[in-house]
């Protein structure tokens, strides 16, 4: 047990200490319980592609978005006379 954990335990009230002890006793069964499935590994197959889009990659979509932003900014600027 670490010094930090020992110090934290010494500051607990008897009621708090009992709750911590009950939790610690249940913890192994919670971890090994097959009813609680572990998360599946993250799938990154969405990266770099857009479904049903005219752009095949995220970079193409980003370039198109930036082009559209520039066009809209230029359109909204006051015209010089």
Secondary structure, 3 states (H helix, E strand, C coil): CCHHHHHHHHCCCHHHHHHHHHHHHHHHHHHHCCCCCCCCCCCCCCCCCCCCCCCCCHHHHHHHHHHHHHHHHHHHCCCCC
